[in-house]
Amino acid sequence: MTTHVALLRGINVGGRNKIPMADLRLAVSSLGYAGVSTYIQSGNVLFSTAEPDTAVLEAALGDVIATTFGLKIGVVVVTRDQLARVLSDNPYPDEPNPKYVHVVFLGGEPDQALRDRLEAASDAAAAKGTRDSVTILGRTLYLHTPDGYGTSELSQAVLRITTAVNGTARNLATTTKLLALAAG
């Protein structure tokens, strides 16, 4: 069995899409997955299953969340090994504050139109003098916001753009913790 991490988009944020973690664990367990646990309230679910296809897992989780909670939300599933690779590929290893680097996990490979939109958003931010930047590596975006994520115009643009491809962001501290939890 392989350990997976499901990353749910936009739950328990600002009073919207509320899902109690105990209820989420029960819903995920109902799919027959083993070792189901959650980490913080923002929709991080760890579980093990013999099913190797993350797209199948994403669909099953999306369906059980829709049925159980009446919410249609984005779900991205990665394996423990994929999560480790995301962390090892971090293009901002010298950033001392892990909350200034966000990983945006995408539900699919970004097409050229998405890449162009991200590049335009990055160029617009740079023209305003920001130090923020975004790097695309496969199905993963790395967003560096050295002046803070909450005030970053680029971070807001990236989140709007990636909604179309089922993207969900976690800061590097959370991503690192998820890998530690997935390693057991």
QUIDA-V542781 format. One line per field, one symbol per residue. psi: psi as a letter, one per 40 degrees, with the letter a starting at -180 (. if undefined). burial: + if it has 24 or more other ideal C-beta (glycine too) atoms within 12 Angstrom, else -. Layout:
psi=???
burial=???
//
This chain:
psi=ihhihhhhhfifhfeifhhhdddddddddeeeiifhiihieefhhiiiiehehdddddddddddddddefhhiihhhiidddddddddehefeehdheeehhhhhieihhiddddddddddddddddeeieiihhhhbehihhhgeehddehdddddddddeddffihiiiddddddddddde.
burial=-+++++++++++----+-+-+--++-+++-+-+--+++++-++++++++----+--++-+++-++---+-+-++++++++-++--++--+-+--+--++++++++++--+---+--+++-++--+----+-++++++-+++++++---+--++++-+++-++--++++++++-+++-++-++--
//
